[in-house]
Amino acid sequence: METKRFKMIDEEFMCVVCGKKVEPLKYSARDHCPYCLCSIHVDINPGDRQNECKGILRPIEIDKFKDTYKIVYRCEKCNQTHRNVMANDDDFDKIIEVMKNVR
């Protein structure tokens, strides 16, 4: 389901941080690397690819969200924070590492 503010883009990409090939998520839009959890600051609204920043979004903490968790990011270029829902295939050791770094 797409809304005016959400454009479904689920495509493979090469992570610019860890260099690994990232496959489509297949149940929602892939918005970060499942290996290093990083993303690129490309969207203003999910999937629009309209943000000119293009900075690296690095995970800084994990927030509880309903029955799952959200990864909180800070952009290295513009310092804006951003949240993405954790994907089923995210590296859980990386999630724990981010959680430990917050405390």
C-alpha positions as CSV (number, residue, x, y, z in Angstrom):
1,M,0.0,0.0,0.0
2,E,1.3,3.4,-1.0
3,T,0.2,6.7,0.3
4,K,1.0,10.2,-0.9
5,R,3.9,10.4,1.5
6,F,5.3,6.9,1.0
7,K,6.7,5.5,-2.3
8,M,7.5,1.8,-2.2
9,I,11.1,1.3,-3.4
10,D,12.5,-2.2,-2.6
11,E,15.6,-2.7,-4.8
12,E,19.0,-4.2,-4.4
13,F,22.0,-2.0,-3.8
14,M,25.6,-2.0,-2.8
15,C,26.2,-0.6,0.7
16,V,28.6,2.4,0.5
17,V,29.7,1.8,4.1
18,C,30.5,-1.9,4.3
19,G,30.5,-2.7,0.5
20,K,28.1,-5.7,0.7
21,K,25.4,-6.4,-1.8
22,V,22.0,-5.9,-0.2
23,E,19.0,-7.8,-1.6
24,P,15.5,-6.5,-1.7
25,L,13.5,-7.0,1.5
26,K,10.4,-8.4,-0.4
27,Y,7.8,-7.5,2.3
28,S,8.4,-3.8,2.6
29,A,10.8,-1.1,1.3
30,R,14.5,-1.8,2.0
31,D,15.9,1.4,3.6
32,H,19.1,0.4,5.2
33,C,21.9,-2.2,5.0
34,P,21.1,-5.3,7.1
35,Y,24.8,-6.0,7.7
36,C,26.1,-2.7,9.1
37,L,22.7,-1.0,9.6
38,C,23.8,2.2,7.8
39,S,21.7,4.1,5.2
40,I,22.1,7.0,2.9
41,H,20.1,10.3,3.6
42,V,18.2,10.3,0.2
43,D,14.6,10.7,1.2
44,I,12.5,13.6,2.5
45,N,9.4,11.4,2.6
46,P,9.9,7.6,2.5
47,G,10.9,6.5,-1.0
48,D,10.8,9.9,-2.7
49,R,14.6,10.2,-3.2
50,Q,14.3,14.0,-3.1
51,N,16.8,14.8,-0.4
52,E,20.0,16.4,-1.8
53,C,22.0,15.7,1.4
54,K,23.2,12.1,0.5
55,G,25.1,11.9,3.8
56,I,25.7,8.6,5.6
57,L,23.0,7.7,8.2
58,R,24.7,5.8,11.1
59,P,22.7,4.0,13.8
60,I,23.0,5.8,17.2
61,E,20.3,4.0,19.2
62,I,17.3,1.6,19.1
63,D,13.8,2.6,20.1
64,K,11.0,0.3,21.0
65,F,8.1,0.7,18.6
66,K,4.9,-1.3,19.0
67,D,5.8,-4.9,18.6
68,T,9.2,-4.2,17.0
69,Y,12.1,-1.7,17.2
70,K,13.2,1.3,15.2
71,I,16.8,2.2,14.4
72,V,17.6,5.8,15.2
73,Y,20.1,7.4,12.8
74,R,22.1,10.5,12.7
75,C,23.3,11.9,9.4
76,E,27.1,12.5,9.3
77,K,26.6,15.4,6.9
78,C,23.6,17.4,8.1
79,N,23.3,16.0,11.7
80,Q,19.5,15.3,11.2
81,T,18.1,12.3,13.0
82,H,15.9,9.7,11.2
83,R,14.1,6.5,12.3
84,N,13.6,3.3,10.3
85,V,11.8,0.1,11.4
86,M,14.2,-2.8,12.0
87,A,14.0,-5.4,9.2
88,N,13.6,-9.1,9.8
89,D,17.1,-9.8,8.4
90,D,19.0,-7.1,10.2
91,D,22.2,-8.4,12.0
92,F,21.0,-8.8,15.5
93,D,24.5,-8.6,16.9
94,K,24.8,-5.1,15.3
95,I,21.5,-4.2,16.9
96,I,22.8,-5.2,20.3
97,E,26.0,-3.4,19.7
98,V,24.1,-0.1,19.0
99,M,22.0,-0.7,22.1
100,K,25.1,-1.2,24.3
101,N,26.8,2.0,22.9
102,V,23.8,4.1,24.1
103,R,24.1,3.1,27.8
